[in-house]
Amino acid sequence: MDNLARKNKKYNYEELEKIRNNSNDRYEIINGDLYLMSSPRGIHQMILLEIGRQLSEFFEGKKCKPFVAPFDVIFAKGNDKSKWDTVLQPDIFVLCDLDKYEKNYVKGSPDFIIEIASPTNLVHDRFTKYSIYQMNGVKEYWIIEPNDRKIFTFVHNSEGGLYNEGKEYEITDEIPVESFKGLKISLKKFYKENEEWIIKEEEEEYKKED
């Protein structure tokens, strides 16, 4: 993810919409800074679709609804779009308070967010977005790191309003979503069925690093 912010220039949601209307690229803004989102890799999209499928099955007929990127989440107060300066597109999120839902965006914090990290946005997901999600009360946040085959989960501490110390899992573990009783995410079968694709992509990534 590249920071395209111009010196002394801050962006808001209205300006972001204009930029997107004239470009096929995806952008986010964080505290008024403009970011170009990198194109997702194949494994990124495959994991996104698989988790989206599992969430759709679990939440079928329930109040909470899962979303997958691209869909805007506005972390701002008030109704003045010129003051909305933090607009993100989480890879996957679950929303239970449907009053936050609008036609083109969600305004306010989802209950559960997953980001699928790539080498270019790993620091961004680990620190920048982590801080935003924690500060805005996202109950549970996961970071999936396909390159290292790891998943890190963070859950809000109700007493202090901060995330508890994260838990680390192997990417093929069956992992409980603590915010939703009975919900577990597992990529074990997915990895077994798509091993050839995954290994090929990992080999390509290692070549780039060399």
Buried (B, 14 or more C-beta within 10 A) or exposed (E): BEEBBEEEEEBBBEBBBEBBEEEEEBBBBBEBBBBBBBEBBEBBBBBBEBBBEBBEEBBEEEEBBBBBBEBBBBBBEEEEBEEBBBBBBBBBBBBBEEEBBEEEBBBBBBBBBBBBBBBEBBEBBBEBBBEBBBEBEBBBBBBBBBBEBBBBBBBBEEEEEEBEEBBEBEBBBEBBBBBBEEBEBBBEEBBEEBEEEBEEBBEEBEEEEE
